[in-house]
């Protein structure tokens, strides 16, 4: 290991942590997703080549984002993990090899576009919405129940005659890229135009004032249900 490698690793960690802080705490990203991914990949490569550089608090060891202190903590019943990405055919082939090894058999894939919105978990008790929260770091997110209750596309009570005592629904609340400019102009006149749909959705779903969260009937896209 060279001194320059250690110094570069320290610099990358500082840049990534600052980017995380600006994005997740202030909803004000200063770099693009591509730039962020490039920094993270460079750090991963460095830590892989020089394992002695890996530290417990490295951004590469984080599975999500630190929850904002503006809200009460929301503890997930099960870890709410985020997706990894691949930017080359070699990485896709490596993923396929890992998947086949874990499955122990031949597998098939179903591909779909990734919905890049605000990840939300909803807890229903006996069919009634009890609480809701964001992903956060995967273990603890932000309790935004009051805000989520104002969103018309989220049912306050599930319509079924055979509901379990507990059910957690997980999904994404998303806004299309084509709508982001008009949304920013209409609802965030005192703020800069949001850089990404995910950021605009985060701000619209968890503003300081709950009534503002329901100003648009944006769709929820559900992908997982956990039941007792």
Buried (B, 14 or more C-beta within 10 A) or exposed (E): EEEEBBEBBEEBBEBBBEBBBBBBBEBBBBBEBEEBEBBBBBBBEBBEEBEEBBEEEBBBEBEBBBBBEEBEEBEBEEEBEEEEEEEEEEEEEEEEEEEEEEEEEEEEEEEEEEBBBBBBBBBBBEBEBEBBBBBBBBBBBBBBBBBBBBBEEBBEEBEEEEBBEBBBBBBBBBBEEEBBEEBBEEBBEEEEEBBBBBBBBBBBBBBEEBEBBBBBEBBBEEEEEBEE
